Amino acid sequence: MDQFDRVKDYISVRLELWVAYHNHKENMANAGFLVQISLFGAVITKNIWPPEWVAKLIELPELATFLVYGLLWFLIHYYTRWQLINKRVSAFYVAGFDQAFQELVTSDPQNLDMKPYQKEELATSKWRNVLARIIYVPKGFVRMDASFVGLPNFLAEKVKKKFDEGSGADSLEILVTYTSIALLFLVGVKVFFG
């Protein structure tokens, strides 16, 4: 098996893995958002929030009710943001690997730069990453375990280009993120103003 076949097999397998990872992150983000909507519904309808057994033990004033909800909201929101960020990052890898695979099967192998990529990707801003875990920030990523180093140059360049261009899935990430924040605001209005 020559280098071309090895690279082709590698890209094919990694593309399948990235697609599976991307789908998993999307499912987990959707699950987190559904939990958040359920909690929101419980507070808004006052059917089960606070639970009856809590009401029998202590009387929760509005501020305590909101703080408990706020803590739960933050945990779920943070979890959902983490999943959405990883979904976005995996989308860059999927798109880059897919384009590289297409180029690999349609181009002359002599024209492809198969040397291992040596430059480490630039580290993103720590403050930008912290903020991106709460709200949507363009190019606010967490550092992935996967790296471009060691990938064939033509493949690494395709993936890096996708990171620079951005993702078409940003609109859904923005919608979920700011809907989540709006739910927190609506619960605050409901708890404090009835």
C-alpha positions in Angstrom: 0.0 0.0 0.0 1.5 3.3 -1.0 1.4 6.6 0.8 -1.6 7.8 -1.3 -3.7 4.8 -0.3 -2.8 5.2 3.4 -3.7 8.9 3.3 -7.0 8.1 1.5 -7.9 5.5 4.1 -6.9 7.7 7.0 -9.0 10.6 5.7 -12.0 8.4 5.1 -11.9 6.9 8.6 -11.3 10.3 10.3 -14.1 11.9 8.3 -16.5 9.2 9.5 -15.4 9.7 13.1 -15.7 13.5 12.9 -19.2 13.2 11.4 -20.3 10.8 14.3 -18.7 13.2 16.9 -20.5 16.2 15.3 -23.9 14.4 15.4 -23.3 13.4 19.0 -22.5 17.0 20.1 -25.7 18.2 18.3 -27.8 15.6 20.1 -26.3 16.5 23.4 -26.8 20.2 22.8 -30.5 19.5 21.9 -30.9 17.4 25.0 -29.5 20.2 27.2 -31.8 22.7 25.7 -34.8 20.5 26.1 -34.0 20.1 29.8 -33.8 23.9 30.1 -37.2 24.4 28.4 -38.7 21.8 30.7 -37.4 23.6 33.8 -38.6 26.9 32.3 -42.0 25.4 31.8 -42.2 24.2 35.3 -41.3 27.6 36.8 -43.6 29.5 34.5 -46.7 27.3 35.1 -45.9 27.0 38.8 -47.1 23.4 38.6 -44.1 21.8 40.1 -41.8 24.6 41.1 -40.9 24.7 43.8 -41.8 21.1 44.4 -44.5 20.6 47.0 -42.2 18.9 49.5 -39.9 21.9 49.4 -42.9 24.3 50.0 -43.9 22.2 53.1 -40.4 22.4 54.6 -39.6 26.1 53.9 -41.1 29.1 52.4 -38.9 30.2 49.5 -39.0 33.9 48.9 -38.8 35.1 45.3 -35.1 35.8 45.4 -34.2 32.3 46.7 -36.5 30.8 44.0 -34.8 32.8 41.3 -31.3 32.0 42.6 -32.0 28.3 42.6 -33.4 28.5 39.1 -30.5 30.7 38.1 -28.0 28.2 39.3 -29.7 25.3 37.5 -30.1 27.5 34.4 -26.4 28.3 34.5 -25.3 24.7 34.7 -27.6 23.7 31.8 -26.7 26.7 29.8 -23.0 26.1 30.3 -23.4 22.5 29.3 -25.4 23.4 26.2 -22.8 26.0 25.2 -20.0 23.5 25.6 -21.8 21.1 23.3 -22.6 23.8 20.7 -19.0 25.0 20.7 -17.7 21.4 20.2 -20.3 20.9 17.5 -19.1 24.0 15.7 -15.4 23.0 16.0 -16.2 19.5 14.7 -18.1 21.0 11.8 -14.9 22.7 10.7 -13.1 19.4 10.8 -15.9 17.6 8.9 -15.9 20.2 6.2 -12.1 20.3 5.9 -11.7 16.6 5.8 -14.5 16.3 3.3 -13.0 18.8 0.9 -9.5 17.2 1.3 -11.1 13.8 0.6 -12.7 15.2 -2.6 -9.4 16.7 -3.7 -7.6 13.5 -2.9 -9.9 11.3 -5.1 -10.1 13.8 -8.0 -6.5 15.2 -8.2 -3.2 13.8 -9.3 -1.5 12.5 -6.1 1.8 14.1 -7.3 0.2 17.6 -7.0 -0.8 17.1 -3.3 1.5 18.2 -0.5 1.7 15.1 1.7 4.4 16.3 4.0 3.3 16.4 7.7 2.1 19.8 8.8 4.5 21.3 11.4 3.0 24.6 12.5 1.0 24.6 15.7 -2.3 26.5 15.4 -2.4 29.8 17.2 -3.8 29.8 20.7 -7.0 31.7 21.0 -7.7 34.4 23.7 -8.5 33.0 27.1 -10.9 35.8 27.8 -12.6 35.2 24.5 -13.0 31.5 25.4 -14.4 32.2 28.8 -16.9 34.6 27.3 -17.8 32.2 24.6 -18.9 29.6 27.2 -21.7 32.0 28.2 -22.7 33.8 25.0 -22.0 33.3 21.3 -18.6 34.8 20.3 -17.4 34.4 16.7 -14.2 32.3 16.7 -14.6 31.8 20.4 -13.5 28.2 20.6 -12.1 26.0 23.3 -8.9 24.3 22.4 -9.6 20.8 21.0 -7.5 17.8 21.7 -7.2 17.3 18.0 -4.4 19.2 16.3 -3.4 20.1 12.7 0.2 19.0 13.5 1.1 15.8 11.7 -1.7 15.9 9.2 -0.7 16.0 5.5 -0.2 19.7 4.5 -3.1 19.7 2.0 -5.5 18.4 4.6 -4.3 20.7 7.4 -4.7 23.7 5.1 -8.3 22.7 4.2 -9.3 22.4 7.9 -7.5 25.6 8.9 -9.4 27.4 6.1 -12.7 26.2 7.5 -11.7 27.6 11.0 -11.0 30.9 9.3 -14.2 31.0 7.3 -16.6 30.1 10.0 -19.6 27.8 10.0 -23.0 27.9 8.5 -24.4 26.5 11.8 -23.7 29.7 13.6 -27.3 30.9 13.3 -28.7 27.9 15.2 -26.0 28.3 17.9 -26.9 32.0 18.2 -30.7 31.1 18.4 -30.3 28.5 21.1 -27.9 30.6 23.1 -29.9 33.8 23.2 -33.2 31.9 23.6 -31.7 30.3 26.7 -30.8 33.8 28.0 -34.3 35.1 27.2 -35.7 32.2 29.2 -33.7 33.2 32.3 -35.0 36.8 31.9 -38.7 35.6 31.5 -38.4 33.4 34.6 -37.1 36.5 36.5 -40.1 38.5 35.4 -42.5 35.7 36.3 -40.9 35.1 39.8 -40.6 38.7 40.8 -43.7 40.2 39.1 -46.0 37.2 39.0 
